[in-house]
Amino acid sequence: MDSSTENRIRGLFKENYQEWCIHSFAFLHNMDEAQDVVQDVLVKILTGNKLEGIANPSSYIKAAIKNTSLQRIKTKQKTGKLEDTHSLMDHSHEQELIAKEKREKVQNALNVLPDQSKKVFELCVLEGLQYKYTADIMGISTNTVKYHLKKAYKILRVTLKDSYLFNLIFVIVFIFFV
């Protein structure tokens, strides 16, 4: 490529760079990628003598930017499907490990509870019985059920201080109902 053609391309680049980036951005919705596309197209043009005999280099470059942007979208869609499948497999395995770890923590925390409080907790929270029915089953008063439940929650809260209460309830329900 002669120096006059190269200077003309550099001039076009300086003059139209922002417009071309915006043009690419309209397809990619990512400015960093759009800038990469514009630079890639211009490098290919400069290294491959692509503008020889082109009447309107600016239109040619704009079309090349559009085509390159669309090609990137196709490539991302293809690799995205593979990555999604891979991440779903990793995610489900990872989630399974996290759930197992949480179940173990909760089970250990439940084992710390005094027997009476543990039984009240299991009947009220895990089995969903009302205080009155729990009291009848255990042969204690409703106020004693409330006391043991309050005591159980307090111990669990301290034992599982690094976990959120929501996670505690979710995991407990998951342990006994799955």
N, C-alpha and C positions, 0 to 999 in steps of 0.2 A: 504494500500500500504506500502510495507516495505521501509526502508530508502535507500537501495541500488537502488531500482527502482526509487525512488523519486530523488536521487542524479543523476541518469542517465538522467532523464527527465530535470532536472535543467541544466546539462551539455549540453544536446542537445539544450536547449533553448538559453544558452549563445553562443553556437557555431553557431547556425543557425538562430537566431532572425532576423538579417538584411535580409538574403535571404528570409525568410518566409514573412517578411513585403513587400518586393519587389514583391514576388509571389502574395500576396493578392492585392497589389497596381495595378498589371497588370489587375485585374478584376474591381477594384473599382475606380481607378483613383483619389484616395484621401488617402494620407499617414496617416492622423489621423485615418481614418476608418480602414485602413489596419492594423495599430498597434492595434487597438481595437479588430479586428478579431483574430489576432495572440494571444493576451492575453486571449480572451474569450475561444479559443480552448484549450490553455494550462491549464487554470483554470478548464475547464470541464474534461480534461484528469487527472489532479491531484486529483480532488475531486471524480471522478467516477471510478477510477481504470481501465481505458480504455485500457491500454497498456499490460495488463496481457495476455501472450500468443501471442503477436504480434512479428513476426520475425524481421521486419524492422520498428522500431518506427518512424524514420525520414520520411520515405515515407508515413506512416500512418498519421502523423501529417500534412504533406504537402497536402495530399488528403483532410483531414479534413478542412484545411485552405481554399482550393479551394472551397469545398462544402459550407462552411459557407459564403464565399465571394459571391458566386452565390446566395445563399439564401437571403443575404442582398440586392442584386440587385433586386431580385423578390419582396421583401418586399417594397423596395423603389419605385418600379414601381407601385405597387398597391396603396400605400399611396400617391405617387406622383400624380396619376390620381385624387384622391379625393381632394388633396390640390390644384391642378390646377383648378379643377372645382370650389372649394370654393374661390380661389383667383380671378378667373375670375368674379365671382359674386360680390365679394367685390370690385374688381378693377373697374368694370363697374359702380357700385353704387358710388364709390368714385370719379370716373371721372365725373359722372353726377353732383355730388355736386360741384366739382371744376368748371366745365363749367358753372353751374348756378351762382356761386359766381362771376366768371369772367364777365358773361353777365350783372349782376347787377352793378358791378363796372364800366363797360364801359357805360352802360345806364346812370348811374349817372354822369359820366364824360361828356357824350354827352349833358346832360341837362344843364351843366354849360356853354356850348358854347353860344355865342351871336346868335340870330336867323339867321342872314345873313350867318355867318360862318357855322352854323349847317346845313343850307339848302345846301350850296355849298359842304360841306363834304358829305352829304347824296347823292347828285347827282353824284359827281365825284367818290367817293370811294365806296359807297354802291351800287349804280346803275351802276357804270362803265362808265358814260358818259364822253365824251371828254370836255376839257375846253371850246371850242367854243360853243358846244351845251348847256352846262350849262349856259354860258354867254347869249346866245339867250333866253333860257327859263326864266332866271331871269331878263333880260333886263339890264345887266351890261356888262362891258368890260371884255375881256379875262384876262387882267392884274389884274382887281379887283377880278376875280375868283381865280387867283393864290394867291393874297394877303390873301383872306379869308381862302383858303385852308392851306396856310402857318400858319396863325393865329390859325386855328383849331388844326393843328398838334402840335403847340407849347403849346397850352392850355392843350391838351390831354396828351402830354408828361409830363408836370408838374403835372397834376392831377393824372396821373397813373404812377408816377415815380418809384413805386415799381415793376411795371410790365415791361416785355420786349415788345418792339415795335411789334415783331412778334406775341406775344400773343394777343396784342391789335388788330392787323389786323385780326388774326384768329377768335377771339371772335366776332368782329364786323361783319365779314362776316357770322359767324355762327348765330348771332342774327337775321339778316335780311333775310337770305336765307334758314333757316330751319323752 
